[in-house]
């Protein structure tokens, strides 16, 4: 499942302040800064790649497509028009960073790490997979840990003066609908960032990617691209429905005061066994599509909790978009107003919006 690496840019920003927090050594800041600068140095303007006769036809087509999506994002979705995604870099690896997430054995709340400027975030990003796995192995045995690859991350527009976030080989070959959603998602992070509220930030960007990606496919994509996306998204939505169900079941197990430790452990194991069986049946219905196998193989509290950050509040944001007259500029202003509220109030407001939208839909004839 795709995950962006917003945390890396936050650590980069913190590192630029010259400060370090109590649980993060200077070496970690250095790898964040050095890793990002290596990405920037590898990037060249898209026009330079297109003018280069050595650029193959497949890459040329993808860069031209990405440029059209980039223009659409600013013109039609009111997303920032700046240097981001006007350059391309081939990093020679499958992920730009690897993220580490962790959660207690009976909780779906992620462990957080706090940094100057960035606030507290529920994951740490490493440019080298080996470094991510070393850090994961160093965490307490009381934590469930997951390491996952990240194809892209946002620097929130803070580094546009250095050339902005580049297109990367880690995602340039995505199907058209997914490429559009990823670029839109990362640009949405440049519209708004709320310190210390990963769920709000990621759910907002996911809502914008879904809304904007749908418009791109409807207005600009071919019928073949729309059909390709439809098949993939049907599988994704079915998988997300399954994992939401599992999160709800795990939450009930973890919050049940009547369960002793042994009973809680057994109930959790039952939920996870049922999840793997349900996924097996779902996979069979897809004709053996294996796109989520790697995620399922290492699924634990940390992976379920990290997933929640990306979709928990999305229905509320989508309802707010409708309430804003389906106008992106008005929607962003409404989100900024919401962001000024305390965290519990802003989350409650979004959940209320989602519930109201569901109730209204159920009342339709």
C-alpha positions, -999 to +999 in steps of 0.1 A: +000+000+000+014+034-009+026+056+019+043+090+016+073+100+036+062+133+051+082+126+082+115+129+063+110+165+053+099+174+088+131+159+102+150+178+075+134+210+086+143+202+122+178+194+113+182+228+097+175+244+130+206+228+144+187+212+173+183+177+184+156+161+205+163+137+234+155+105+215+170+114+181+208+115+176+226+139+153+234+110+130+197+106+122+194+143+113+225+140+091+212+111+071+179+130+066+197+161+053+223+143+033+198+118+018+175+146+006+204+166-009+215+135-028+180+133-043+181+170-052+215+166-068+203+137-089+174+157-103+174+175-137+146+196-152+120+176-171+127+197-202+164+186-201+153+149-200+129+155-229+156+172-249+181+144-242+181+119-271+192+092-246+159+094-229+139+064-239+103+066-253+087+050-222+102+075-198+096+104-222+059+095-223+057+093-185+074+126-180+051+143-205+021+128-187+034+139-153+039+174-166+002+175-178-010+163-144+012+189-127-004+217-147-039+203-141-033+202-103-026+239-102-051+250-128-081+229-118-075+219-082-060+252-069-029+235-057+004+254-055+020+264-088+057+262-080+090+244-088+078+210-074+076+182-099+093+202-126+124+180-123+131+142-125+156+120-108+165+083-112+177+071-078+185+036-090+164+020-062+128+011-056+120+035-027+132+069-018+130+062+019+119+034+043+096+043+072+096+027+106+064+026+127+057+010+160+028+004+184+022-014+217+009-050+216-026-040+228-030-006+212-035+010+178-018+042+188+015+047+171+047+055+191+057+090+183+090+109+180+092+146+186+113+171+168+119+209+168+098+227+142+081+195+130+063+185+163+056+148+170+051+123+142+043+086+143+071+074+120+108+078+112+122+078+077+156+065+065+172+068+031+189+034+035+167+004+041+194-013+062+195+017+085+157+016+089+158-021+098+187-015+123+166+011+140+135-011+140+155-040+155+167-016+183+132-008+195+118-024+226+106-060+223+073-047+238+065-029+205+052-043+173+072-028+145+068-024+107+093-012+080+078-002+047+091+014+014+080+050+005+079+060-031+076+098-025+076+125+002+067+161+005+089+190+018+058+211+022+070+237-002+097+248+022+125+238-003+110+251-036+139+277-036+162+247-040+141+233-069+112+217-051+102+181-048+112+161-079+095+134-099+113+101-091+118+067-108+102+052-077+067+062-089+070+076-125+059+042-139+027+040-119-006+036-138-020+069-149-046+072-122-021+063-094+005+087-108-021+115-108-032+107-072+004+106-059+013+140-074-019+156-062-014+141-027+021+155-023+011+189-035-018+189-011+007+187+018+020+221+005-015+236+011-016+229+048+004+212+075-007+210+111+021+204+135+018+172+155-014+159+138-004+132+113-039+119+109-053+153+100-025+160+075-025+126+058-063+123+057-066+157+041-040+149+014-057+116+008-091+133+004-076+158-021-059+130-041-092+111-043-112+141-053-086+155-077-076+121-091-112+114-100-115+146-119-083+140-138-095+105-149-129+118-159-117+148-178-083+138-193-076+101-192-083+076-218-110+049-214-083+023-211-067+043-182-100+047-165-108+010-167-073+001-155-078+024-125-113+012-118-101-024-115-072-015-092-094+008-071-121-018-066-095-041-051-080-013-030-114-003-016-123-039-008-090-043+010-094-011+030-129-022+040-114-054+053-087-036+072-111-011+087-132-040+100-101-055+115-091-022+132-125-020+147-124-055+160-089-051+174-100-018+191-129-036+208-105-063+220-080-038+233-105-016+251-125-044+267-119-041+305-133-075+312-105-093+294-074-106+313-040-106+296-043-142+284-079-137+271-069-105+254-040-122+237-062-151+225-089-127+212-063-107+193-049-139+177-084-149+167-090-115+150-057-118+131-063-154+120-097-144+107-081-114+089-056-137+071-084-161+061-106-133+049-078-118+029-071-152+013-107-154+001-106-119-012-073-126-030-089-156-047-119-135-058-093-112-076-079-141-095-047-142-074-038-105-075-010-102-050-006-065-046-013-065-009+006-097+000+036-080+014+015-057+037-006-086+049+025-108+056+038-084+082+005-069+094+005-060+130-007-032+153+018-007+138+007-013+103-030-010+111-024+022+131-003+037+103-030+029+078-056+046+100-037+079+096-044+079+059-081+072+058-096+077+092-108+113+086-111+111+048-150+109+048-152+140+069-129+160+045-149+147+015-181+159+032-165+193+039-156+195+002-193+190-008-203+216+019-178+240+003-197+239-030-172+215-045-149+245-049-113+236-040-102+271-030-132+274-006-125+239+006-089+247+015-100+278+034-125+257+053-098+232+062-075+260+074-102+273+097-107+237+110-070+234+116-071+264+140-093+244+163-078+222+191-070+187+178-099+169+195-124+194+183-112+193+147-113+155+146-147+155+162-160+180+136-147+159+107-163+127+122-196+146+126-194+158+090-189+122+078-217+109+099-241+136+087-232+128+051-238+091+057-271+098+073-282+120+045-272+094+019-292+067+038-323+090+036-322+094-001-351+077-020 
